[in-house]
Amino acid sequence: MLLQVQDTTQATNFTDRLGASFTTVFTDFLRPLGGALIILFAGYLVAKLFERFTERLLRRIHLNRMLERGGVLR
């Protein structure tokens, strides 16, 4: 009878420890992953804004016309 009580207690302790371990691993993994995704998304937005700014600037100074006159574009 005493062995069954110990086996149940050990199984419960093992399950609790396993659950705590998974919680720790996923918490330690997901927090940096979330931060990395936020940084990646912010970098993408900054790149898109820079692209639009550069495109507008080059259109404003008529770069295509200058390149055609210089013989670079035909």
Backbone as a printed PyTorch tensor [residue, N CA C, xyz], in Angstrom:
tensor([[[  0.8170,  -1.1810,   0.0000],
         [  0.0000,   0.0000,   0.0000],
         [  0.8630,   1.2490,   0.0000]],

        [[  1.9250,   1.2480,   0.7290],
         [  2.8060,   2.3940,   0.8170],
         [  3.4880,   2.6770,  -0.5210]],

        [[  3.7770,   1.6520,  -1.2870],
         [  4.4090,   1.8300,  -2.5910],
         [  3.4740,   2.5560,  -3.5600]],

        [[  2.2100,   2.2570,  -3.5190],
         [  1.2650,   2.9080,  -4.4160],
         [  1.1540,   4.4040,  -4.1080]],

        [[  1.1970,   4.7450,  -2.8630],
         [  1.1170,   6.1450,  -2.4760],
         [  2.3660,   6.8780,  -2.9710]],

        [[  3.5180,   6.2770,  -2.8400],
         [  4.7440,   6.9030,  -3.3000],
         [  4.7500,   7.0250,  -4.8220]],

        [[  4.2710,   6.0130,  -5.5390],
         [  4.2380,   6.0700,  -6.9900],
         [  3.3110,   7.1860,  -7.4690]],

        [[  2.1820,   7.3350,  -6.8270],
         [  1.2520,   8.4030,  -7.1980],
         [  1.8630,   9.7610,  -6.9010]],

        [[  2.5380,   9.8670,  -5.7690],
         [  3.1740,  11.1250,  -5.4080],
         [  4.2980,  11.4470,  -6.3780]],

        [[  5.0760,  10.4390,  -6.7460],
         [  6.1650,  10.6600,  -7.6900],
         [  5.6250,  11.0440,  -9.0630]],

        [[  4.5320,  10.4210,  -9.4670],
         [  3.9330,  10.7450, -10.7590],
         [  3.4060,  12.1760, -10.7430]],

        [[  2.7900,  12.5630,  -9.6470],
         [  2.2820,  13.9340,  -9.5350],
         [  3.4280,  14.9290,  -9.5240]],

        [[  4.4780,  14.6240,  -8.7860],
         [  5.6450,  15.5080,  -8.7470],
         [  6.3060,  15.6130, -10.1210]],

        [[  6.3980,  14.4910, -10.8070],
         [  6.9880,  14.4870, -12.1440],
         [  6.1450,  15.3300, -13.0950]],

        [[  4.8370,  15.1620, -13.0480],
         [  3.9390,  15.9300, -13.9060],
         [  4.0240,  17.4220, -13.5960]],

        [[  4.0770,  17.7540, -12.3330],
         [  4.2070,  19.1600, -11.9460],
         [  5.5350,  19.7420, -12.4100]],

        [[  6.6000,  18.9850, -12.2240],
         [  7.9160,  19.4610, -12.6570],
         [  7.9840,  19.5850, -14.1700]],

        [[  7.3840,  18.6330, -14.8740],
         [  7.3730,  18.6820, -16.3340],
         [  6.5950,  19.8970, -16.8250]],

        [[  5.4410,  20.1410, -16.2200],
         [  4.6420,  21.3150, -16.5860],
         [  5.3790,  22.6060, -16.3010]],

        [[  6.0330,  22.6870, -15.1630],
         [  6.8030,  23.8840, -14.8160],
         [  7.9730,  24.0720, -15.7750]],

        [[  8.5830,  22.9640, -16.1750],
         [  9.7040,  23.0360, -17.1110],
         [  9.2450,  23.5520, -18.4680]],

        [[  8.1410,  23.0260, -18.9730],
         [  7.6170,  23.5020, -20.2580],
         [  7.2200,  24.9700, -20.1770]],

        [[  6.6290,  25.3570, -19.0800],
         [  6.2450,  26.7560, -18.9070],
         [  7.4730,  27.6530, -18.9260]],

        [[  8.5170,  27.2420, -18.2550],
         [  9.7540,  28.0230, -18.2280],
         [ 10.3940,  28.0930, -19.6090]],

        [[ 10.4460,  26.9590, -20.2840],
         [ 11.0810,  26.9320, -21.6100],
         [ 10.3050,  27.8000, -22.5850]],

        [[  8.9950,  27.6510, -22.6330],
         [  8.2090,  28.4360, -23.5760],
         [  8.2170,  29.9150, -23.2260]],

        [[  8.2100,  30.2390, -21.9560],
         [  8.2750,  31.6430, -21.5520],
         [  9.6210,  32.2320, -21.9290]],

        [[ 10.6900,  31.4960, -21.6840],
         [ 12.0260,  31.9760, -22.0270],
         [ 12.2380,  32.0450, -23.5330]],

        [[ 11.5130,  31.2460, -24.2950],
         [ 11.6620,  31.2190, -25.7500],
         [ 10.7530,  32.2350, -26.4290]],

        [[  9.5190,  32.3230, -25.9900],
         [  8.5530,  33.1730, -26.6750],
         [  8.7770,  34.6610, -26.4400]],

        [[  9.2670,  35.0200, -25.2940],
         [  9.5140,  36.4390, -25.0050],
         [ 10.5670,  37.0210, -25.9550]],

        [[ 11.7360,  36.3910, -26.1140],
         [ 12.7080,  36.9250, -27.0820],
         [ 12.2210,  36.8230, -28.5330]],

        [[ 11.4790,  35.7710, -28.8370],
         [ 10.9490,  35.6270, -30.1920],
         [  9.9760,  36.7540, -30.5040]],

        [[  9.1240,  37.0910, -29.5630],
         [  8.1930,  38.2070, -29.7450],
         [  8.9310,  39.5220, -29.9330]],

        [[  9.9660,  39.7370, -29.1410],
         [ 10.7730,  40.9440, -29.2870],
         [ 11.4500,  41.0100, -30.6450]],

        [[ 11.9640,  39.8860, -31.1010],
         [ 12.6190,  39.8490, -32.4120],
         [ 11.6200,  40.1310, -33.5320]],

        [[ 10.4190,  39.6110, -33.4160],
         [  9.4010,  39.8710, -34.4360],
         [  8.9840,  41.3400, -34.4570]],

        [[  8.9080,  41.9490, -33.2950],
         [  8.5740,  43.3760, -33.2280],
         [  9.6720,  44.2100, -33.8870]],

        [[ 10.9320,  43.8810, -33.6040],
         [ 12.0520,  44.6010, -34.2080],
         [ 12.0690,  44.3950, -35.7190]],

        [[ 11.7980,  43.1810, -36.1610],
         [ 11.7600,  42.8830, -37.5960],
         [ 10.6670,  43.6830, -38.2850]],

        [[  9.4910,  43.7330, -37.7030],
         [  8.3670,  44.4760, -38.2670],
         [  8.6690,  45.9740, -38.2920]],

        [[  9.2560,  46.4930, -37.2220],
         [  9.6090,  47.9100, -37.1810],
         [ 10.6490,  48.2320, -38.2530]],

        [[ 11.6100,  47.3720, -38.4460],
         [ 12.6150,  47.5650, -39.4970],
         [ 12.0010,  47.5570, -40.8820]],

        [[ 11.0340,  46.6900, -41.0820],
         [ 10.3190,  46.6350, -42.3600],
         [  9.5850,  47.9450, -42.6130]],

        [[  8.9080,  48.4640, -41.5940],
         [  8.1930,  49.7340, -41.7500],
         [  9.1440,  50.8870, -42.0510]],

        [[ 10.2670,  50.9360, -41.3580],
         [ 11.2530,  51.9930, -41.6020],
         [ 11.7980,  51.8820, -43.0290]],

        [[ 12.0590,  50.6700, -43.4940],
         [ 12.5590,  50.4810, -44.8600],
         [ 11.5350,  50.9370, -45.8910]],

        [[ 10.2640,  50.6400, -45.6580],
         [  9.2080,  51.0720, -46.5900],
         [  9.0940,  52.5930, -46.6160]],

        [[  9.1600,  53.2280, -45.4570],
         [  9.1010,  54.6880, -45.4090],
         [ 10.3040,  55.3040, -46.1260]],

        [[ 11.4770,  54.7390, -45.9170],
         [ 12.6830,  55.2330, -46.5850],
         [ 12.5790,  55.0490, -48.0930]],

        [[ 12.0000,  53.9310, -48.5350],
         [ 11.8130,  53.6790, -49.9600],
         [ 10.9030,  54.7480, -50.5800]],

        [[  9.7900,  55.0270, -49.9260],
         [  8.8600,  56.0360, -50.4430],
         [  9.4970,  57.4240, -50.4760]],

        [[ 10.2170,  57.7620, -49.4250],
         [ 10.8910,  59.0570, -49.3660],
         [ 11.9140,  59.1930, -50.4930]],

        [[ 12.7120,  58.1610, -50.7050],
         [ 13.7400,  58.1820, -51.7430],
         [ 13.1110,  58.2780, -53.1250]],

        [[ 12.0580,  57.5110, -53.3440],
         [ 11.3870,  57.5400, -54.6410],
         [ 10.8150,  58.9280, -54.9310]],

        [[ 10.1810,  59.5450, -53.9610],
         [  9.6290,  60.8980, -54.1480],
         [ 10.7300,  61.9180, -54.3970]],

        [[ 11.8230,  61.7920, -53.6740],
         [ 12.9410,  62.7100, -53.8590],
         [ 13.5160,  62.5990, -55.2660]],

        [[ 13.7310,  61.3810, -55.7470],
         [ 14.3060,  61.1860, -57.0790],
         [ 13.3510,  61.6370, -58.1730]],

        [[ 12.0500,  61.4730, -57.9710],
         [ 11.0790,  61.9900, -58.9410],
         [ 11.0730,  63.5110, -58.9370]],

        [[ 11.2140,  64.1040, -57.7660],
         [ 11.1830,  65.5540, -57.6450],
         [ 12.3730,  66.2070, -58.3550]],

        [[ 13.5280,  65.5550, -58.2940],
         [ 14.7060,  66.1310, -58.9620],
         [ 14.8140,  65.6540, -60.4140]],

        [[ 13.8220,  64.8810, -60.8880],
         [ 13.7470,  64.4110, -62.2800],
         [ 14.9960,  63.6230, -62.6670]],

        [[ 15.3230,  62.6350, -61.8740],
         [ 16.5140,  61.8240, -62.1230],
         [ 16.4030,  61.0750, -63.4410]],

        [[ 15.2200,  60.5760, -63.7970],
         [ 15.0650,  59.8470, -65.0530],
         [ 15.4440,  60.7160, -66.2520]],

        [[ 15.0020,  61.9670, -66.2470],
         [ 15.3250,  62.8720, -67.3610],
         [ 16.8270,  63.1090, -67.4450]],

        [[ 17.4550,  63.2960, -66.2960],
         [ 18.9060,  63.5250, -66.2890],
         [ 19.6560,  62.2960, -66.8060]],

        [[ 19.2050,  61.1130, -66.4340],
         [ 19.8770,  59.8920, -66.8940],
         [ 19.6590,  59.6780, -68.3880]],

        [[ 18.4720,  60.0360, -68.8970],
         [ 18.2200,  59.9220, -70.3310],
         [ 19.0950,  60.9100, -71.1120]],

        [[ 19.2030,  62.1490, -70.6270],
         [ 20.0410,  63.1420, -71.2830],
         [ 21.5160,  62.7430, -71.2690]],

        [[ 21.9330,  62.1120, -70.2040],
         [ 23.3300,  61.6980, -70.0780],
         [ 23.6510,  60.4370, -70.8550]],

        [[ 22.6480,  59.7780, -71.3840],
         [ 22.8710,  58.5710, -72.1780],
         [ 22.9000,  57.2900, -71.3640]],

        [[ 22.5620,  57.3690, -70.1160],
         [ 22.5600,  56.1620, -69.2880],
         [ 21.3150,  55.3360, -69.5750]],

        [[ 20.1750,  55.9850, -69.6920],
         [ 18.9170,  55.3100, -70.0410],
         [ 18.5270,  55.6730, -71.4540]],

        [[ 17.8840,  54.7600, -72.1180],
         [ 17.4420,  55.0340, -73.4980],
         [ 15.9760,  54.8780, -73.6140]]])
